[in-house]
């Protein structure tokens, strides 16, 4: 048996350096813009459904397609990361994302939105979100959990800021103009982050494709992928549905929109708090605790009815659990499987997350319309979350031994990069600019 971590070469003094923190900040801003913009869809759904004469279930297909592509594109962008680096993916994906928002603002038929919002925003963001998480993780060793918390804070901050901003723009300018302003914000963010993001300073000497083949044969990998799918169904479904669900029980549009801001703020708290304890308590233990908070949150929501304060408590618990899980997954994955092919491994996890993300919103809105109330979809979301907790609870806390192959039987060095003498400089001809 061989440990998960292959030999590494690169520039060791850049690990955990000030340059690494700039990469983490750039990744966090980009991911925050993408996640925050996608999560504003709950504020748009009522206006769009009314204009196009479609039910919320039919309109929610837009966000279902977008979130599926948003996360599942990681299975493509992961391998591309190893060949191109993160900056080309951010440039192309960011351009598609912005173009998708502009095109969505001009659609005349709902199905046009399925295409331009789904492909433009979903596929565009999917080209850079998973690679940026992977890139930031590979710049750190000692502070990886904290840095992943910083990157994952971006989506929470983006949700907290952009959702109420979008709601205000929809009320004052209309939903079409609101999409255009979100496109402007997205374009500025991408340009700034292109300056900050750089290719990883370390290179795994093992072939990433072979390493990934060995990873996907492990029990731990399937626990994470199935768990990620079951995590995404209730979380993304709730983020898309919480505004309409709150409005359906008599809560005003402004107050309903602030619930997503509460989720975003709580997720920031969860990401930073839980990742700060990762070294002491273990990232995998905290990952399980974060997931276990979801069923508790849905029990609170189920009994909340129209009590706004209780729904706020649900939003807080959901946000902390969601934020912690997302942030810790970026530390757990290289801990279990090593950094070789990390973009592809995370891409596969994002792909499964994308499947759950497509199912969640469509199921929540369809059940709302068919049952005439919120209790059934909330109960279903809680049941799916509980199933996910049961799947992931037995995840090993130790690095996973991988079956060696003919190409990978050379002695392995641990990921902790010690002693420093194992490091070799990258040749001057190496492309370090992307």
JOQUI-V187016 format. One record per residue. N is the residue number from 1. RES is the residue in one small letter. SS is DSSP state (@ for helix, = for strand, . for the rest). Layout:
# JOQUI-V187016
n=<N N>
res=<RES RES>
ss=<SS SS>
This chain:
# JOQUI-V187016
n=<1 2 3 4 5 6 7 8 9 10 11 12 13 14 15 16 17 18 19 20 21 22 23 24 25 26 27 28 29 30 31 32 33 34 35 36 37 38 39 40 41 42 43 44 45 46 47 48 49 50 51 52 53 54 55 56 57 58 59 60 61 62 63 64 65 66 67 68 69 70 71 72 73 74 75 76 77 78 79 80 81 82 83 84 85 86 87 88 89 90 91 92 93 94 95 96 97 98 99 100 101 102 103 104 105 106 107 108 109 110 111 112 113 114 115 116 117 118 119 120 121 122 123 124 125 126 127 128 129 130 131 132 133 134 135 136 137 138 139 140 141 142 143 144 145 146 147 148 149 150 151 152 153 154 155 156 157 158 159 160 161 162 163 164 165 166 167 168 169 170 171 172 173 174 175 176 177 178 179 180 181 182 183 184 185 186 187 188 189 190 191 192 193 194 195 196 197 198 199 200 201 202 203 204 205 206 207 208 209 210 211 212 213 214 215 216 217 218 219 220 221 222 223 224 225 226 227 228 229 230 231 232 233 234 235 236 237 238 239 240 241 242 243 244 245 246 247 248 249 250 251 252 253 254 255 256 257 258 259 260 261 262 263 264 265 266 267 268 269 270 271 272 273 274 275 276 277 278 279 280 281 282 283 284 285 286 287 288 289 290 291 292 293 294 295 296 297 298 299 300 301 302 303 304 305 306 307 308 309 310 311 312 313 314 315 316 317 318 319 320 321 322 323 324 325 326 327 328 329 330 331 332 333 334 335 336 337 338 339 340 341 342 343 344 345 346 347 348 349 350 351 352 353 354 355 356 357 358 359 360 361 362 363 364 365 366 367 368 369 370 371 372 373 374 375 376 377 378 379 380 381 382 383 384 385 386 387 388 389 390 391 392 393 394 395 396 397 398 399 400 401 402 403 404 405 406 407 408 409 410 411 412 413 414 415 416 417 418 419 420 421 422 423 424 425 426 427 428 429 430 431 432 433 434>
res=<x x x x x x x x x x x x x x x x x x x x x x x x x x x x x x x x x x x x x x x x x x x x x x x x x x x x x x x x x x x x x x x x x x x x x x x x x x x x x x x x x x x x x x x x x x x x x x x x x x x x x x x x x x x x x x x x x x x x x x x x x x x x x x x x x x x x x x x x x x x x x x x x x x x x x x x x x x x x x x x x x x x x x x x x x x x x x x x x x x x x x x x x x x x x x x x x x x x x x x x x x x x x x x x x x x x x x x x x x x x x x x x x x x x x x x x x x x x x x x x x x x x x x x x x x x x x x x x x x x x x x x x x x x x x x x x x x x x x x x x x x x x x x x x x x x x x x x x x x x x x x x x x x x x x x x x x x x x x x x x x x x x x x x x x x x x x x x x x x x x x x x x x x x x x x x x x x x x x x x x x x x x x x x x x x x x x x x x x x x x x x x x x x x x x x x x x x x x x x x x x x x x x x x x x x x x x x x x x x x x x x x x x x x x x x x x x x x>
ss=<. = . . . . . = = = . @ @ @ . . . @ @ @ @ @ @ @ @ @ @ @ @ @ @ @ @ @ @ @ @ @ @ . @ @ @ @ @ @ @ @ @ @ @ @ . . . @ @ @ @ @ @ @ @ @ @ @ @ @ @ @ @ @ . @ @ @ @ @ @ @ @ @ @ @ . @ @ @ @ @ @ @ @ @ @ @ @ @ @ @ @ @ @ @ . . . . . @ @ @ @ @ @ @ @ @ @ @ @ @ @ @ @ @ @ @ @ @ @ @ @ @ @ @ @ @ . . . . . @ @ @ @ @ @ @ @ @ @ @ @ @ @ @ @ @ @ @ @ @ @ @ @ @ @ @ @ @ @ . @ @ @ @ @ @ @ @ @ @ @ @ @ @ @ @ @ @ @ @ @ @ . . . . . = = = . . . @ @ @ @ @ @ @ @ . . . @ @ @ @ @ @ @ @ @ @ @ @ @ @ @ @ @ @ @ @ @ @ @ @ @ @ @ @ @ @ . . . . @ @ @ @ @ @ @ @ @ @ @ @ @ @ @ @ @ @ @ @ @ @ @ @ . @ @ @ @ . @ @ @ @ @ @ @ @ @ @ @ @ @ @ @ @ @ @ @ @ . . . . . @ @ @ @ @ @ @ @ @ @ @ @ @ @ @ @ @ @ @ @ @ @ @ @ @ @ @ @ @ @ . . . . @ @ @ @ @ @ @ @ @ @ @ @ @ @ @ @ @ @ @ @ @ @ @ @ @ @ @ @ @ @ . . . @ @ @ @ @ @ @ @ @ @ @ @ @ @ @ @ @ @ . . . . . . . . . = . . . @ @ @ . . . . . . . . . . . @ @ @ . . . . . . . . . . . .>
